[in-house]
């Protein structure tokens, strides 16, 4: 899978990423770095502990990284979770977690297939 196919698989915007980072090698480099980003695991942990402040910080970080990389689908759900948590609404944020988890797993799976 090449980087453009990866973006298609994850519901991202390759064109936006290309406009921002210019070169496929840079897009791929930064996209691969997302695999080791800890914001997802921090979000899941904070949601389990019902720690709204930690959950907000993790969701906000994830949203920012996704927006910078043009991971559109994951960025959208991360943004929605962030906004619920910003207002302290753990219940509605929690309702979106299955969608976030699914999108995250799809993204990580595709990123791991890069270059194969």
C-alpha positions in Angstrom: 0.0 0.0 0.0 1.3 3.4 -0.9 0.7 6.6 1.1 -2.2 7.8 -1.2 -3.9 4.4 -0.9 -3.4 4.6 2.9 -5.2 7.9 3.1 -8.1 6.6 1.0 -8.4 3.5 3.3 -8.6 5.7 6.5 -10.9 8.4 5.2 -8.1 11.0 5.1 -7.4 13.8 2.7 -4.2 13.0 0.9 -4.5 16.2 -1.1 -4.6 18.3 2.1 -1.6 16.4 3.5 0.3 16.9 0.2 -0.5 20.6 0.3 0.8 20.9 3.8 3.9 18.6 3.7 4.6 18.7 -0.1 6.4 15.4 -0.4 5.1 11.8 -0.1 8.2 10.9 2.0 7.4 13.5 4.6 3.7 12.6 4.6 4.6 9.0 5.2 7.2 9.8 7.8 4.8 11.8 9.9 1.9 9.5 9.3 4.0 6.5 10.6 4.9 8.5 13.7 1.2 8.5 14.6 1.5 4.8 15.4 3.6 5.6 18.5 1.5 8.6 19.5 0.2 8.1 23.0 -2.9 10.3 23.0 -5.2 7.4 22.1 -4.2 5.2 24.9 -4.2 8.2 27.3 -7.8 9.0 26.1 -9.0 5.5 26.6 -7.4 5.3 30.1 -8.8 8.6 31.2 -12.3 7.7 29.9 -12.1 4.5 31.9 -11.1 6.4 35.0 -13.8 9.1 34.3 -11.1 11.8 34.4 -12.6 14.5 32.3 -9.6 16.8 32.4 -7.1 14.1 31.3 -9.6 12.8 28.7 -10.0 16.3 27.3 -6.2 16.8 27.0 -5.8 13.5 25.3 -8.7 14.0 22.9 -7.6 17.5 22.1 -4.0 16.3 21.3 -5.4 13.5 19.1 -7.6 16.0 17.3 -4.7 18.3 16.6 -2.4 15.6 15.3 -5.2 14.2 13.1 -5.9 17.6 11.7 -2.3 18.3 11.0 -2.0 14.9 9.2 -5.3 15.3 7.4 -6.7 12.1 9.0 -10.2 13.5 8.3 -12.4 10.7 9.6 -10.5 10.2 12.9 -10.0 13.9 13.3 -13.7 14.5 13.1 -14.7 12.0 15.8 -11.7 13.2 17.9 -13.0 16.7 17.5 -16.5 15.7 18.5 -15.2 13.9 21.6 -13.1 16.9 22.5 -16.0 19.3 22.4 -18.1 17.1 24.7 -15.2 16.8 27.1 -14.5 20.6 26.9 -18.0 21.1 28.5 -17.4 18.2 31.0 -19.9 15.9 29.2 -18.4 12.5 29.8 -21.6 10.7 28.9 -21.9 11.9 25.3 -18.2 11.7 24.8 -18.4 8.1 25.9 -21.2 7.4 23.4 -18.7 8.4 20.6 -15.9 6.2 21.9 -16.9 3.1 19.9 -16.7 5.1 16.7 -13.4 6.7 17.7 -12.0 3.3 18.6 -13.1 1.8 15.3 -11.6 4.7 13.3 -8.4 4.6 15.3 -7.9 0.9 14.7 -8.6 1.3 11.0 -6.1 4.1 10.8 -3.4 2.2 12.7 -4.0 -1.0 10.6 -3.6 0.9 7.3 -0.5 2.8 8.6 1.1 -0.6 9.4 0.5 -1.7 5.8 2.4 1.2 4.3 5.1 0.0 2.0 3.8 -3.6 1.9 
